[in-house]
Amino acid sequence: MGPTSAPLSRRGALVLASGATLTLAGCVANPFSQNDGWGSRGAAQAVDVPPPGAGAMSGDVIGNGQTRIGLILPMTATGNAGNVGRAMRQAAELAFGDVPNNDLSILVRDDGGNTQGAQDAARDLLANGVQLVLGPVFAQNVLAAGQVLRPANIPIIAFSTDESVAAQGVNLLSFLPSNDVNRMVEYCSTQGRRSFVALFPDDAYGQLVEAALQSALPRYGARAIALERYPLDRVRLGEPVQRVVPALAQADVLFLPDGADGASLVVEALRNARGALQRVKLAGTGRWNDTRIFNNAAFAGAWFTGPDTAGFRNFAGRFRERFNADPERTASLAYDATLLAAALSAQGARGTATPGGRFGPQSLGNPNGFAGVDGLFRFLPNGQNQRGLAVLEVRNRQPVPISPAPTTFAASA
């Protein structure tokens, strides 16, 4: 899919990739402008809306509109999961405030990061008459919530990166490994680099990426010279590294889809093994969007995939201004999901929703997609998503776009 011109998201509106805008309350300000004339952004209101059913779970509500949607997040989960949940709740509040006069009430429920909590939250939201549910975050929690919501035909926009939990009615608005892999293989092939050596972490993410790579390579006329998994026990990392060293002489891409810690250890092990790194291009996924990668001299000139950075930078600045804290990277997903819900709700209120309702499969599955903080996206019929991603190069300790993210799906239709 090649880059073409089309408008991106606007604060208070979500833009169709075709250029048609789901404008809310006449707001057409550009979210990427620091001085857009909005002035006061209209803070979201947290109000107590009496639940229609007895024994409802405790939770807060953002807004007091007539259209009820749910938001299931791991806000009291241990570790970083709780931080992610709380940041996503704040991002939803920020998005709500960016759409004045919208018709939403967002019923926020905490699943505690566990499946029972997710199922209880889903039951409570169903009893409270929601028409759409945003979340949960974790794969097993998505499955648990789906067992309650899918039989009732309540659509879900979840945030898990596990593509296997997607299904009809369960849409994933997350950064899926297959999107990263397809974009990287596509770009490498256009640069004449079609021979891959890859090392994958021996975990669930690594398995997903390996399957995606094996599927993508033949589509772009590329091939795998050597594929190896390395154990999470970094002490035993040397064995698979040694096995790929001879293959590097025939390759022109070394694909390392791991985070900063793992990818750095692999590169160091390859150097110690006298691997022929000079002739291959180091390549990775969105997990490389990390200052530790940028500051590691071994990754200078390396390529990785990810959304264009301008939208998230602007979002992070406004999040910081509002909440006096930096957002978790995935907080933008909750922002975009909330904007999408507000946009589709407004479209339905105007009587212009597609058959099946404002949150029905035809509305959510618009083939032109939408453009949000993280760029272009659309939901596929199987519940997975396709994203317009950029390719970035590490230069002077910064990520620099070398192939911009597309702004339309026209070329890939």
N, C-alpha and C positions, 0 to 999 in steps of 0.2 A: 504494500500500500504506500503510495507515494504522497508527499506533502502537497497540499493545495490550499488555497485560501478560503477561509470561512470564519465567521465570528466565533469567539470563544464565549465562555459564560459571562454573564453580567450580574452584578450584585442585585439580588432580588428577582432574578430571572434565570432560568436554565435554558440554554440555547440548543435547538435542534441542529444537528450537523448539516442539514440542508440549508440552514440559514434562517429558518422560521423560528421565531422566538416565543416561548411561553412566558409572556410578560405578566408580571404580577403588579397590580395597582399602578401601572404606568411607569414602573421603575426601570430605567434602561441605563443606569450608570455602569461604567466599566470597572470591574473589581480589581484590575491590575493598575489602576491609577491611584496614586496616593492622595490626590486632591480632586475628588469626584463630585463635590457639591452636595454630599449627603448630610454633612454636618452631624447632628445627633442621629445615631443609628437605630434608635427605637429599641431599647433593651427588651429582651424576652421577659414575659411575665410568668413567674411560677405561682400558680394559684391552686387551691384545693378544690377539685371537682368531685363532688360526692359520687362514689361508684354506684352503679345501678344494682349490683349484687351484694348480698351480705357476706361478710368474712373476706373481703378483698385484701390482697397483699398491700402492705404499706409501700408507698412510692410517691414521687413528686410528679407534677404535671407542668409542662411548659405550654403556656397559652390557654385560651379558653374558647377556641372556635368550635364549630359544630361537627367538623370532621375529625374523628378520633383515630389516631394511629398509635402504635406501640413502639417502644424502644427498649430492647433487652440488652443489658451490658453487665460485665463482671466487676461492678464498682467496689465490692468488698472482698474480691479475690485477693489471695496473698501474692506477694512479690510484685513484679512489674505489671502483671495482668490487671491489678486494681488501678494502677496509674493510668493504664490504657483506657479502662472503662470510664474513669472519671473525666479524662481528657475528651473522650468521645461525647460524653454527655454535655460537656461545656461547648464543644463544637456544634452540637445540635442546637443548643441555646443561641449561639452566635448566628447560625444560619436562620433560625426563626426570627431574630431581630433584624436580619437583613431583608426580610420580606414583610414590610408593614401591611397591616390589614389582611393578613392571610387567615384562612378559615380552619387552622389546625389546632387541635389539642393533642399534645404528645405525652402519652402516659408512660413514664419512665419506670422500668422495673429492673431490679438487681438480681442476677442469677447466681451470684456468689462464685462464678467460675465453675459450676458443676452442673451435671445433667439434670438432677432433680430440681435444682433451682430454675433451670431453663424451662422445664416442663411446667412447673408451678406458675412461673411468670406467664407462659403462653396461655394456660388455662384461665388465669385471672384476666388477661387482656381480652381473650375471647368473650368472657362473661361481661366485660365492660364495653363490648360493641365496637372494637377497633376494626378498621377496614384494611389496614396494612400494618405489618410489623417490620421494623428495622432491627437488625441483629438476629441472633447473638454473634459472638466473636469466634468461639472455638467450635471445631468441627463437630464433636460429639454433642455439643449443646444445640447446634443447628439441627442436627438429626432429631434430638429430643423435642425441640420446639415444633419441628415440622410434623411430628407424629400427632400433635394436637391441632395445628393450624391448617395443614393441607386438606384433611377431610372436610373442614368447614369452608374451604375455598378462600382462605385468607392468605394473600400473597406475602412472601417474605423477601426482604432485601438484606442478606446476611453479609458478614465481614470476614468469614473464614477464607484462608488461602488453600484449603484442601478441596481440589476440584471434584473429588468423588462425592461430596455431599450436595452438589448442585443437582437440581431436578426441576421438572416443570412446576412452577409456582415457588421454587426456592432459588432465587437469583443471587449470585455472588457479586458484590461490588467491592472487590478486593484486588490486590496485585497478584495475579495468578502466574505460576511458574511458566506455563505454556506460552503466555504472551511475551515474557522476557526472552525465552528461547527462540521463538519464531522470529522475533525482531532481530536478534543478534545473528542468527544464521542467515537471514535474508540480507542484512547489511554486509556481513563478511563475504557472501557470495558475490555481491555487486563490486566488491573490492578485489575480486580474484582470489579470495582465500576460501578454499573449499575442502581442506584436509584437516580434520579435527582430532586432537588428542584431548580427552576430558578426564578429570578426576572429580568424583562426586563424594560428598560426605555420606557415610553409610547410615542415613536416617531417613525419615519419611519424606523430608523435602528433597533429599538427594535422589530418592527413588522416583519422585514425580518429575524432577528435572531430567533424569536420565531417559525416562520414557518419552518425554516431550522432545528431547534431542534426537532420539532414534526415529521418531516420527517426522521431525522437521527436515532432517538432512536430505533425504531423497527428493523432497519437494523442491529444493533449491539447488539440486545437482551437486550436493556436497557429500562427503563420506567420512566415516569414522576410522581413524588409523588405530586408535587404542582407547578403550574405555575402562576405567578402574574405579572402584570404590575404596575409600580409606576409612578406617575405623575411627569412632569417636575417641578412642584411647589414642591420644597423639603420640604416645611412646611407640606404638606399632605403625606409625605413619610411613616409615621408611620403606617397608616392603612394597606396597603398591606404587610408590614413587619410583623405586628402582625399576619396576617392571615397565613403566612407560618411557623411561629414558631413551632406549633405542628407537622408539617410534617418533620421537621429536625430530629426528633427522629427516623424516618424510612429511612432517606436518607444517602447516603455516598458521594454525590457531591452537592455542592452549586454553581450553575453556575450564574455568574454576568457579562453579556456581556455589560459593559458600560465603559466609560473612567474613568480616575483616580478620578475625582471629584465625579461622581455619585456612582461608586463602593465603594469609601471610606465612603460616607454617608450611604450607605446601610449596610455596615459592622458595622459601629458605631451604627446604629439604632438596628441592631440585637443584638449587645452586650448589649445595654440598655434594650432590650426586653428579655434578658437572654436566647437568642437562644443557642441551643446546637451546637456551632461551633467546639467544640473539636473533634467530631467524623466525621465531614464532611471535604472533601477536597475542598478548594476554587479553582474555576476554571474560566478562562476568555478567552477573544479573543485577537487579536493583538492590540486592544486598550489599553491593559495593558502594552505595551512596553513604559513605562513612568517612569522617575526617581521618580515621586511622589508615584507611586506604590511600587517601589523598596525600598524607604526610609520609608515606612509605616510598622511598626512592625506587624500590623495585617495581612499583606500579606506574611509574612515569610513562606516559604514552599508551597505557592500557585503555581498553574500551569496555563500557558497560551500558546497560539499558536502564531507562527510567522515564518517568514523566518529565516534561519540561519543568524547570525549576522555578520559573517566574511566578506561576500561580500559587505554589505552596509558600514561597517567600512572602508574598503579599498576605496570604491567609495567616501565616505564622506571626507576622507583624501585628495584624489586627487582633489575633488571639492573645498575644503578649500584652497589648494595650488594654484589652478587656479584663484578662484574668491574672495579669502580672506573673506569667509563667510561660515557658516554652511548651508548645504542644507536642505530644507524642506524634510520631510520623503518621500513624494510621488515623489520627483524629480527623484528617481531611475527608476520610471516607464517610464519617458520620455527617460532616457538613454537607457533602454532595448529596447524600441520601436524603437529608432533610429538605434541601433545596428542591430535589426532584419530587418529593412528596408534595411540597407546597405548590410547585408548578403544575403537577397533574391534577391536584385538587382544584386549583383555580380554573384550569381548563374545563374540568367537569362542571364547576359552578356556572360557567358561561354556556354550558350546553354543547361544548365542542369536543367532549371526550369521545374516544373511539368506541365502537361496539364492545361490550364486555365491561364497561365501567371505567372510571377514572384511573383505577389501579389494576385494570385487567391486563391480560397477556398482550393484547394488541397495543395498549398504551406503553407498558413497560418494555415491550419487545420492538419498539420502533426501529426499523432497520437503519435509519439515518443516525440513530444514537443521540447522545447528549454531550455537552462539553461543560465540565466543571473545573474545580480547583486543580485537579490532576489531569486535565486535558480531556480528550475525546474518549468516550466509552459507549458501549452498547451491550445489552443482554442478548445472549444467544438462546435459541429455543430449548436447549438442554439445561438452562440455568447458569451456565458459565458466562464469562464476559469476554469481550474483545476490547483492547485498549490501544489508543494511538500513543506509541512510546517513541522517545528520542533515543539516539545513540550518543553517548557522551565520552569524551576522552579526558584522562587525567593529565592536566598541564599546569605546571607551576603550583602544584598542590591545590588545584581547583578542578571541579568538573566543568568541561567546556563542551557544549553541544556541537557535534560534527555532522549530524544528520537529524534535522528537526522532526519533532512529532507531527504526524499528519493531522489535519484539521477537518478531514472528511473521510468517510468510508467509501466514497464513490469508486476509488481505484481498486478496492478489494471486494466489491459487491459480487 
